Amino acid sequence: MTIVGSLQSGMTGDNQILFTKAIIDGVFAMIMASTLGIGVSFGGVSVLVYEGILTLFASQLAVLFPTDVVPDLSCVGAILILGIGLNMLDVVDIKVANLMLAPFVPVALHFVF
C-alpha cells in the first residue's frame, strides 16, 4: 500500500490509499503501543519520511509517464494487496515481497508496445 499509494498520490494527487493505510497503521500502532510502549510512535516518523520521499519522487516522474499508465499501475498494486490479504487468510501462499517491482511492469510494457 505504501508504494502504490505514494505513486498514485504523486502522479494523480489521489491520496485515498495513503489515508486508508494511515488508518490501518494507526490502529495497529495503538495496539502495539499498549504492549510495547511509546517507542512505537517513533516508527511513524520513518514511515512519514519514506512515504514522503516516494510521493515527491513520483510527482517528478509523473511528467515522464503517460496518463493511461497510472490506472494500470494502480491495478497491479491492488492485485498485490489482494495477494497480501489472501496470505493473511491462509488461502494461498504467494511470495508478495518477490513481486515488489511488479507495479512498474505496465510502464515497461507501455514503452515496448
C-alpha positions as CSV (number, residue, x, y, z in Angstrom):
1,M,0.0,0.0,0.0
2,T,2.9,2.3,0.7
3,I,4.4,2.1,-2.8
4,V,1.1,2.1,-4.7
5,G,-0.4,4.8,-2.6
6,S,2.7,7.0,-2.9
7,L,2.9,6.6,-6.6
8,Q,-0.8,7.3,-7.0
9,S,-0.6,10.3,-4.7
10,G,2.4,11.7,-6.5
11,M,1.2,11.1,-10.0
12,T,-2.6,11.9,-9.8
13,G,-3.0,13.7,-6.4
14,D,-5.4,11.0,-5.2
15,N,-4.5,10.3,-1.5
16,Q,-7.2,7.7,-0.8
17,I,-4.8,4.7,-0.5
18,L,-2.4,6.6,1.8
19,F,-5.3,7.7,4.0
20,T,-6.6,4.1,4.3
21,K,-3.0,2.9,5.1
22,A,-2.7,5.7,7.7
23,I,-5.9,4.5,9.4
24,I,-4.7,0.8,9.4
25,D,-1.3,1.8,10.7
26,G,-2.8,4.0,13.4
27,V,-5.0,1.1,14.7
28,F,-2.1,-1.3,14.8
29,A,0.2,1.3,16.3
30,M,-2.3,1.8,19.2
31,I,-2.4,-2.0,19.7
32,M,1.3,-2.3,19.7
33,A,1.9,0.7,21.9
34,S,-0.3,-0.7,24.6
35,T,2.1,-3.6,25.0
36,L,5.4,-2.2,23.7
37,G,5.3,1.4,24.9
38,I,5.7,4.9,23.5
39,G,8.6,3.8,21.2
40,V,6.1,2.6,18.7
41,S,5.1,6.1,17.8
42,F,8.6,7.0,16.7
43,G,8.2,4.5,13.9
44,G,5.6,6.8,12.4
45,V,8.4,9.4,11.7
46,S,10.2,6.9,9.5
47,V,7.0,6.0,7.6
48,L,6.3,9.7,7.0
49,V,9.7,10.3,5.6
50,Y,9.7,7.1,3.5
51,E,6.2,7.8,2.0
52,G,7.0,11.5,1.6
53,I,10.1,10.7,-0.4
54,L,8.3,8.2,-2.6
55,T,5.4,10.7,-3.2
56,L,7.8,13.5,-4.2
57,F,9.8,11.1,-6.4
58,A,6.5,10.0,-8.1
59,S,5.4,13.6,-8.6
60,Q,8.7,14.2,-10.5
61,L,8.2,11.0,-12.6
62,A,4.6,12.0,-13.5
63,V,5.8,14.1,-16.4
64,L,7.6,11.1,-17.9
65,F,4.7,8.6,-17.5
66,P,1.7,8.7,-19.9
67,T,-1.6,9.3,-18.1
68,D,-3.0,6.0,-19.3
69,V,-0.3,4.0,-17.4
70,V,-1.3,5.2,-14.0
71,P,-4.5,3.2,-13.7
72,D,-2.7,0.1,-14.9
73,L,0.0,0.7,-12.2
74,S,-2.7,1.0,-9.6
75,C,-4.4,-2.1,-10.8
76,V,-1.3,-4.2,-10.4
77,G,-0.8,-2.7,-6.9
78,A,-4.3,-3.6,-6.0
79,I,-3.7,-7.2,-7.1
80,L,-0.6,-7.3,-4.9
81,I,-2.7,-6.0,-1.9
82,L,-5.2,-8.7,-2.7
83,G,-2.4,-11.3,-2.6
84,I,-1.3,-10.0,0.9
85,G,-4.9,-10.3,2.1
86,L,-5.1,-13.9,0.8
87,N,-1.8,-14.7,2.5
88,M,-3.1,-13.3,5.8
89,L,-6.2,-15.5,5.5
90,D,-4.0,-18.6,4.7
91,V,-5.9,-19.2,1.5
92,V,-2.8,-19.3,-0.7
93,D,1.0,-18.9,-0.2
94,I,2.1,-16.1,-2.5
95,K,5.5,-14.6,-2.1
96,V,4.3,-11.0,-2.5
97,A,7.6,-9.5,-1.5
98,N,9.2,-11.0,-4.6
99,L,6.7,-9.0,-6.7
100,M,7.6,-5.6,-5.3
101,L,8.7,-4.3,-8.8
102,A,5.5,-5.6,-10.5
103,P,3.7,-2.2,-10.5
104,F,6.4,-1.0,-12.9
105,V,5.7,-3.7,-15.4
106,P,2.8,-1.8,-17.1
107,V,5.2,1.1,-17.6
108,A,7.8,-1.0,-19.3
109,L,5.1,-2.7,-21.4
110,H,3.7,0.7,-22.4
111,F,7.1,1.8,-23.7
112,V,7.7,-1.5,-25.5
113,F,4.3,-1.6,-27.2
